[in-house]
Amino acid sequence: MGVKSWYEANIMPRLITCACSQGQVMKRRAAVVPRARGDVFELGCGGGINHAFYDAAAITSYAGIDPHEGLLDGARAAARAKGWAADLRAGRGEAIPFADESFDCVVCTFTLCSVEDPRQVMREMRRILRPGGEALFLEHGLAPDADVRAWQGRIEPVWKRLAGGCHLTRPIAGALAGAGFAVEPLGAGYTPKTPRFAGWMEWGAARKVG
């Protein structure tokens, strides 16, 4: 195993899990994830961080995918600890392995930044949602301030290599609206005690229309 493969298998998942479970981030998860209802699908479920916030009484079924087997192990352990059945599979958002209109809700937290083709992923999210279903999102991405955006562009090439393909310059709510969702913003802002280039976050609900 080369250094790159060893890093991606052993170090990168731990760094991502640690960064995505900081106190301020968890507060924002708590504002989004409990809204999930019905048949729920989580895109990028690895690590299982969101399990603590799901209202199991409101959820009929739960499924999810993640491309990283090491992170999937954490998600499966979290599901066992919660005591609920979970259909968790290895997979990528560009080709979600579930049938059309299978879910009432898609949960997507800190995932769109690292997929290879965000437009295709959003098409897949729409495909698996039932009419009127919603995608709950919490993502970091392109900041509104020009000086921060400039630093994001400078840092992103190195950042992607260290953080599992994570991008700093992707738009969030605007991209979902462009993909045919009706977006209800729930909040946006820089995360306290986080470098601004990595700290801009947006969260909300994107309803499938049309």
TASULDA-V428099 format. One record per pair of residues at least 12 apart in sequence whose ideal C-beta (glycine too) atoms are under 7 Angstrom apart, sorted by the first residue. I is the first residue (numbers start at 0). J is the second residue. If there is no record, write none. Layout:
I & J
I & J
This chain:
7 & 163
8 & 69
11 & 163
12 & 67
12 & 69
12 & 70
15 & 162
15 & 163
16 & 46
16 & 48
16 & 73
19 & 48
19 & 109
20 & 48
23 & 190
23 & 191
23 & 192
24 & 190
27 & 137
27 & 200
27 & 202
28 & 49
28 & 52
28 & 108
28 & 137
29 & 52
30 & 185
30 & 186
30 & 202
31 & 108
31 & 135
31 & 137
31 & 185
31 & 202
32 & 49
32 & 52
32 & 53
32 & 106
32 & 135
33 & 52
33 & 54
34 & 135
34 & 204
35 & 53
35 & 57
35 & 58
35 & 104
35 & 106
35 & 135
36 & 57
36 & 58
36 & 103
36 & 104
37 & 58
37 & 59
37 & 103
37 & 104
38 & 59
38 & 60
38 & 101
38 & 102
38 & 103
39 & 58
39 & 60
39 & 61
39 & 102
39 & 104
39 & 106
40 & 62
40 & 63
40 & 97
40 & 102
40 & 105
40 & 127
41 & 63
41 & 106
42 & 64
42 & 92
42 & 105
42 & 107
42 & 110
42 & 124
43 & 65
43 & 107
43 & 110
44 & 63
44 & 64
44 & 65
44 & 74
44 & 87
45 & 65
45 & 67
45 & 70
45 & 71
45 & 73
45 & 74
46 & 70
46 & 73
46 & 74
47 & 73
47 & 74
47 & 76
47 & 77
47 & 78
49 & 106
49 & 108
50 & 77
50 & 78
50 & 81
55 & 81
55 & 83
61 & 83
61 & 85
62 & 85
62 & 86
62 & 97
63 & 85
63 & 87
64 & 88
64 & 89
64 & 90
64 & 95
64 & 96
65 & 89
66 & 89
66 & 90
66 & 91
68 & 89
71 & 87
71 & 89
74 & 87
75 & 87
92 & 110
92 & 114
92 & 120
92 & 123
93 & 114
93 & 115
93 & 116
93 & 119
93 & 120
93 & 123
94 & 123
95 & 123
95 & 127
97 & 127
99 & 126
99 & 127
100 & 127
100 & 128
100 & 129
101 & 127
102 & 127
102 & 128
102 & 129
102 & 132
103 & 129
103 & 132
104 & 132
104 & 133
104 & 135
105 & 124
105 & 127
105 & 128
105 & 134
106 & 135
107 & 134
107 & 136
108 & 137
109 & 137
109 & 138
109 & 139
111 & 138
111 & 169
112 & 138
112 & 139
112 & 140
112 & 165
112 & 166
112 & 169
113 & 163
113 & 164
113 & 165
113 & 166
117 & 169
117 & 174
118 & 178
121 & 174
121 & 175
121 & 178
122 & 178
125 & 178
125 & 179
125 & 207
128 & 207
130 & 207
131 & 206
131 & 207
132 & 207
133 & 204
133 & 205
133 & 206
133 & 207
134 & 180
134 & 205
135 & 204
136 & 175
136 & 202
136 & 203
136 & 205
137 & 200
137 & 202
138 & 171
138 & 200
138 & 201
139 & 197
139 & 199
139 & 200
140 & 169
140 & 170
140 & 171
140 & 199
141 & 168
141 & 169
141 & 170
142 & 195
142 & 199
147 & 195
147 & 196
147 & 199
150 & 196
151 & 167
151 & 168
151 & 196
152 & 168
154 & 167
154 & 196
155 & 167
155 & 168
167 & 196
167 & 197
171 & 201
172 & 184
172 & 201
172 & 203
175 & 205
179 & 208
179 & 209
180 & 205
180 & 206
180 & 207
180 & 208
181 & 205
181 & 206
181 & 208
182 & 203
182 & 205
183 & 203
183 & 204
184 & 201
184 & 203
185 & 202
185 & 203
185 & 204
186 & 202
187 & 200
187 & 201
188 & 200
